[in-house]
Amino acid sequence: MTETKTNTETNTSLPTVVIVGRPNVGKSTLFNRIVGEQVAIVEDRPGVTRDRKEIEAEWLGRPFLMVDTGGWLPTGSELDAKVSRQVEAAVKKADLVMFVVDGSVGLTDDDESIAMWLRKIKPPVLLVTNKVDNDRRERDRWEFMALGLGDPLPVSALHGRRAGDLLDEVIARIPDVSAAGVAALEEEDPDWVPPEIAPPRVALVGRPNVGKSTLFNRLVGSDRSVVHDMPGTTRDAIDTLVETPDGPMVFVDTAGMRRKSKIDDSAEYYSFVRSLRAIDDSDIALFIIDATEGVTGQDQRLAERVDAAGCPIVLLLNKWELIDDADHRLDILADVKRKLGFIGDAPILKISALSGMGVHKLAPILHDAIEQYHRRVPTRDVNKVIAAAQQKQPAPGGIRVLYALQGATEPPTFTLFVNRELPQTYLRYLERSIREAFEFGSTPIKLRVRRRTE
């Protein structure tokens, strides 16, 4: 229905439309319908959406920022309260609030509580009656007039019924920045040009409940993800663009990942798939391990999957402040190197996401790793290193690398043109020579071998 961009590319000057409502009224289904793709996890039960998710959308040439939120509840558990605070934080920045109610259920006490809260806020509110799949339900929608928020607009997010009418109403109520916003920006800075290089993406990965969201909130400087002492709180990959002294970076908080055989919940399965996608799209992965538990078999399997993505990895031993015994600390470090040795010489940081201990050491490591991941080496220099390596240690049987070049970055990928097939041991020797000569550190390097055609 609309063209979308992930929120890492969104323009913060765009008008913001925030979807709110009690749990299980179809907010995420409507969100997916508006942005035109399945970006929010949808499950027919309450509580699936917990974090805010932002996507840039467009209708009739008018761009705007769509924000999906968890269900707002006036009372509930500690987790419900944190989700509700996320909703309230999103609403404060909204240009338009889309209040979604369930036309198949009718008016509820929770709907009335939300309406009472919304009547006190500054942004305008558009009342949307969802699950209106037929004419009878369309007539029944008028009971929602009692909420005091104007005429309810009927839609069926699942089937797309009257979705176009809804979007027409949305763009009629938000500022038009399709041309005026760009003109204002150019007037403010005539030399401004759109950035051509996307900011680096840093994914926070790990099994459930190791402190990913706590670290994510500390890195981005706000309570951007819901944090609760219960595995599986984060359902979706949440990304936020942050300005750092080294330039903008996108931090991506992923859902905790378990083995597929242990996933018996469809929403958790889609969380798992989205986390894998976030890792594949990232420039660097912060692999978080609970230091109080050490490296588990689940950590090893997840590390294998992250390593296969080809991006640099930084190992973070979280909750390090809880390890008091010096000998125990040495045992943990030895265990990490033994069980995760297959990911190479990855930096290891001891941190506390909760207190912030050691987190400041992450910035220079991120900067170096990202620079190495995007580094391009001149062809002349590559061939000098390969020639020196062959002179120092010739390959067996007269095998030679005739020419070499770097064909790609992200990760650095080198193509070797040879007269005969290279043994794997010698290929590893050449990889190590390239890594040491150009200081690639722990960044993965790919070598492609092309045999010369006669």
N, C-alpha and C positions, 0 to 999 in steps of 0.2 A: 504493500500500500504506500509506503513512504520509503525514501532513501535515508539510510542511517549511517552514523559513524560512531565508533566506540567513544566512551567519554574521555579517553586519553587525548582525543583530538578535538574535543568540543571547545567552542569559544565561550568563555565565561560571561561575555556580554550578551549572549542569547537570552531571550525571555525563557523563564523556567516554569514548567507545568508539573505540579506534584500530584500524584494520585494517592488519596487517603481513603480510609474506610475500615470497618471492623474486619476481623479475619474471615477468609473464605467467601468473600463477595465477588471474587473474580478480578481483583485488581491486576494481578500479573498477566492474566489472559488478555485483559484490555490493553495493558502495556505492550505485550507482544503484538497485538493487532495493530496498534498505532505505529510502532516502529517498524513493523513489517517483517519481523523475524523472531525465532524462538530464542530470545536472549535471557528471559527470566524463567526460572524453574516453576512449572505449574503442576500442582497436585490437588486433588479434590478433597482437601482437608485443611484445617486451619494451622497456621504456624510455620508454613514452608518458607515464606519470605520473611527474613529477619533483618537484613541489611538494606541500605539504600542502593539502588542501581540506577545509573544515569546514562542515557543514550541520546545523541543528537538525532532529531527526526525532522521531517519536512512535509508540508502539505501545501499544494498549489504555489510552490516557489517560496513559501514562508518557513524559514528554519526556526526551530525551538528546541529546548532541552526537556526531555521527558524524564521524570524521576519516579521510579517505583519504590514503594515503601512497604514495611511490614504492617500487620494489622494493629490499629490503635485501640487500646482498651483502657477504660477509666480505672479499673482495678485488675489485679491478677498477681502472678508470681513475680519474683525478682527479674527473671528473664523477660516477662511481658512488659515490665516497667522500663527495662532498657530499650526494648524495641519501640515502645511508645515515645521515649525520649528521642530516638532516631527520627521518628516521624515528625515530632515537634521541631527538631532542628532543621529538617528539610523544608517545612512549611514557612519558617521564618525568612527563607531566601526565595520564596515562590512569587511569581508574577500572577499565577492563577492556580487555584487549588481545585482539583477534580474530586469531588466527594462521591464515592461509589457506594450504592446501596443495592440490596438483592431484591429484585422485583418478584422472584418466585417465593420468597419467604414473607415479605411484607415488612412493615415498620417494627423495629425492635427497640428495647430500652437502650442498647449500646449505640444504635443509630442516633437516638435522641441525645445521648451524652456527647457524642462527637459533634453533633450539630450545635449544641450549646457552646462547646469550645470554639468551633469555627466561627460562630457569630461574633466572637470577641476579637478575632484576628484581623489584621490589616488587609491581606491579599483578597481579591474577589474570589467567590466560590461558585463553581458550576456543579449543580446537583445532577448526577447521572444514575439512572435506574438500570442496572444490568440484568441479564438473563430474561429480557423481555423478548420471548421467541414467537409470540403470537399476538393477535389483536386483543384478546381478552386481557392478557397481562399488561398490554399497553394502556387499556382503560383503567386497570387497577392501580396504575402508578400514581394517580392523583392523591392517594392517601399520604404520600410523602410531602405534599404541600404543607403538612402540619409541622415540618421541620423548620419552616420560616426561612428557607434559602432559595426561594423562587421556584419556577416551573421545573419539574424533573424531566430530563431529556432521556427518552428510552433508547436502549441499545441492547444488542446481543453480542458481546465480545467474542463468544465462541463461534457464532455463525456469521459475524460481520454485519448483522442487520442494523441499518441506520448509522453505521460507523462514519460514513462520509458526512452526514448531518452533524454528528458530534464534532468532527474535526473542523467543519466550517464554523461552528460556534466557538471553538477554541481559538482559531486565528482571528476571529472577530473581537476577542477579548484581550489579546496580548499585543504588546508593541510590535510594530513592523520594522524589523532590522534587516530585511532582505537586501535593501540597497542603502538605506539611510545609515545603518551601522557601519558599513564599509566606508561610506563617504566621510562620516565623522572621524573614523580612524585615520584616513588618509589626510584629512585636514589638520588633525592633531600632529601627525608625523608624516610629512610628504615622502620621506625616504623609506617608509615602512613597506616591507614585502613579506608575503606569507612564508613561514619557515618551510624549507624543503626537506629537512632531515627530522624525522620523528624522534622525540626524546627517548632515551634508553628505557627499557622495561625491566623492572626488578621484581621477580616473583618470590613470594614467601611460601615455602612448601614444607610439608612435614605431615606426620600422622596426626590424628585428632588429639586436641587438648595438650599440645606441647608449647603453646604460647604464641602462635602465629599472629592472631588478631591483636594481642596485647603489644607485640613488637610493631605491628603495622600502625596502630594508633600512635605509638611513640614516634615512629619515623615521620608520619604525615602531620603530627602535631595536633590531632583532634581525635575525638571518639568516632572515627569513621566507620568502624565495624563493631558489631555487637560483641562484647566480651562477657563470657559467663563461664563459671567453673563446671561445664558440662560438655562432654564430647559432642561434636556435630553442630555447634551453634552456627558457624558460618556455612551457608548453603550454596553460595555462588561465589565466583571469582570477582572480587571488588577491586577496582583500580582507581588510583588518585594521582593526579599530576602535582608534583611538589617542586617548588623552586629551591635549589640548593646552591651553595657557593660554587659548585662545579657545573652549574646549569640545571635545567629542568630534568627531572626523572619521574618515571611512572612506577609507583609501588603497587604491586598486585597481591592482594590477600586471597589465597585460595582456600577452598574447603579442605578439611583434614581427609587424607586419603588412606583407605583401608584396602585389603585384598578384595578382588571381585567376588571371591567365594564367600566373603563375610558380609557382602552388601545385599540385604534382603528388603530394601526399601527403594522404590522407583525414584523418589526425589533425591535420595543419596546417590543413586547410580548416575543420574544426570549431573549432580555436583561433581562426581568423580570424573566424568567425561569432560566437563568444563574446566576442571583443574588441570587435566592433561593438556587441553588446548592452550590454557594460559601459560603452561611451562614451555610448550613448543613455540609460542610466540614471544618468549622473553629473551632478553639479552644476557641475563645473569640470574642464577637461582640462589636464594639464601635458604640453605637446607637446615632446618631447625630440629635439634635433638634435645630431648629432656635429659639433662645431665644426671638427674636423680634416678633415672631408669637405665641409662646407658644406651648402647646401640642394640636395638632389637632386630629380630628377623624381618619384621615389617619395615624397619628403617632401611635395611639392606636392599630389600626388593624395590622400595621406592627410590632409593639412590640409584639403582640400576636403570630405572625408567628415566630419571632426571638426567643421568649421564648420557643416555641414548639420544636425548634431545639436542646434544651438542653445544650447549651453552656453558660458560664458566660456572663453577659451584663454589660457594663459600659456606663452610660448615660452622654453624653457631650452636655452641653448647649452652642452652638456656637453663635458667634456675641454678647457675653456678654458685650463687651465694649460699645455697642450701648445703653445699658440700664443704664441710669443715675440715675433715681429716686430709692432711697433705698427701699421705700415701694413697688414699682413696682417689684423690685427684689425679695422681700419676697413673693409677690403674685405669681410670676412665680414658685418659688421653691415649694410653697404649692400646686400649680396646678399640678406640675409634680408628687409629691407624691400621690396626690389624683387620678389622671387619670391613672398613671402607677404603682400603688401600687401592682398590680397582679404579677409583675416580681420580687417581693421580695426586699431584702435590697441591691439593686444595688448601687454602688458608683455613686455619681453625681459630675461632674467637670464642672466648669465655665471656658470657654476658648474663645480665638479668634484665629481661624485657620489662619486668614490673618496676624495678628501681632505676633502671637506666644505666646500671653499671656496665662499662665496656662498650656500650652502643656507639659512643663517639669515635671509636677506632674503626668503625665500619666504613665511614665516608671515604678515606684514602684508598682502602682496599677496593671499594666499588669503582672508584674513579679509574684505578689502574686496570682492573679486570675488564671494564667496559671499553677502555682505550685499546687494550690488547685484542679484544673480540672484533673490533672494527679496523684493526691495523692493516695497512696494505704495504707490502715490501716491493721495492723496485726490482724488476726482472734481473738487472745486472747484478744486484747484491745477492739475490737468491742463487744465481749460477756460481758466484764466487764461493759461497758457503758449500754448495754441493761439490764443486771441484776440489776444495780443500779437504772435505770429508773423504772423498774418494782417493785422494793422494795419501791421506793418513792411513786409511783402512780400505784397500781395494776390495771390490766384491769378488766372490769366487767365480772361477770359470770364465773370466774375461767379460763378465756382465758390466755394462756401464750405463750411467745416466748421461744421455747426450745433451739434454736441454731441460730447463725447468722454469716454471713461472707460477705466479700466484693468480689463480683464476677467479677467486671469490673471497669474500669476507663473511663474517657472521655464521660459522666460525671461519678462521683463515684456512683456505683450501689451496693446496699446491698440486700442480700437475707435473709429473715427471715423464719425460719421453725417453724410453730405454731401447736398447738393441735386443734384449731378451728379458724374460720375466724375472723380477727381483725376488729373492727369498724374503720371507716375512721378518726374519731376524735382521737382515740388512736394511729393510724398510724402516724398522723401528730405530735403527742406528741413525738413519738420515733424518727421521722425524726429531730425534733428540738433538741432532746437530742444528737443525733449523730452529728449534725451540730455544736452545741456549744462545745461539748467535743473535737472535732478534728479540730475546727477552720476552717470550710469550707466557712465562710463568705457568699457571695452571690452566690456561685457556686451551680448550681442545683444538687439535690441529688435524685436518684431514689431508691425506695424500692419495692422489689418483695417479695410477700408472698407465701410460699409453705406450704400447709397443710400436716401434717404427715399422711402417709398412715398406716392403721391398719394392 
